[in-house]
Amino acid sequence: MGFKLKTLGQVLDFSDKYSTGDYIVKEKKLGKFTLGEINPNGVIDIEKDMSPALKRKAVKHEVDHLYQMKRGEMRFDHNNYYYRPSPYSPIQVIPNSKINPHDRNLPWEKDAHH
């Protein structure tokens, strides 16, 4: 009697197709008008019900944010976004209550490739 082992992604609930050794991608149902998002811990969530082309585009965009976070340009928590436009500029603290996080005109969105 044979058996089939689950993939690591199946065991740990992430996408084998879109994850790499550098980042983890999870496919799940997201809110209206949200194709992807990155968590403060660096895990990328993408909308599960969209085309593979849109999934790749969403992953690329969120990976840009991941690298912004790794370079110390941007981070966020439940209360604020913290943005540094250049390595020697002061960190701008932007309260979540003052912005729409889906706004493509936010400075860290402009810096991320679309």
N, C-alpha and C positions, 0 to 999 in steps of 0.2 A: 504494500500500500504506500503510495507516494504522497508527498505533501509539498506545498509551495510556500516558501518564506515570503513574508511581507517585505516591501522595500523600507528603507529607513524613513522616507517621507510618510509612508502609510503608518508606521509605528509612532512617529513623532508629530503627525498631523501637519505636514508642510508639503508644498508642491515639488515633486522631484523634477518636473519639467522646467520650472522657472527659477529654482534655487540654485545657488552655486556654493563653493567653499567660502565665499566672501560674504554672502548674505542669505537669509532665509525668507522665502516668499510663501504666504498662505493664501489660498483661494477661498473666499467666503462672500456671503451676501453683504454688501455695503449699502450705505444710505443713498438716497436719490441724488443723482448728479455726481457721485463719487466713484471714480474709476480705480483709485488706489490711494493708499495712505501709509505713512511710516510711523511706527510707534517709537516712543523715546528710547526703547531698548534696541532699536535698529531692525526689528522685524517688519517686513513689508507685507501689507494686506492688499490684495487686488480683488476686484469684483469677479466673482466666478462665472456670471452669466453674460460674458461678452466674447467677442471673437479673439482668436489667438493673436491677431495683429494688434488689437487694442490692448490685450494683456501684455504683450512685449513692450508696447509704447508706455504703458503705465509703470511697468517694472523699471524701464530705463529712467523715467522721470523720478521715481522714488529713489532709485540708486543715486541719482544726482544729489538728492537731499541727504542720503546716507553719507556721501562723501563731504557734503557741506558740514555735517555734524562731526565727522572724523577730523576735519581741518579746523574745527572750532569756530566756524563762521555762523552756525545756527544750531540752536537746540530749543527744546520746549518742555514744559511740564503742564500740569493741570491749570495753572494760573496765568502763565506768561510764555511769550516767545522771547528768545534772546538772540539778537542778531548783531554780527560784527561785519560791516561791509568790507573792511580790509584788515590785514593782520595787526596794524598799529592803531586802529581806531577804537574808541571806547565801545563797549557793548551797549546796544540799545535794548532796553527792557520794554516790551510791548504787551500790555495786558490782553488776555484772550477776550475779555469783555468789550474791547475797543475795536476788534477786527472781525472780519468774516474770513475764516481760514481757507475758504474756497476761492478767495479773490486772487486772480492771476496777476494782479498788479502789485502784490506784496513784494518787497525787495528780494526775498529768498526765492520766490517763484520766478521772478524775472531772471535770476541767476541760474536757475535750473533749466536745462535744455528741454524744450517742448517737442 
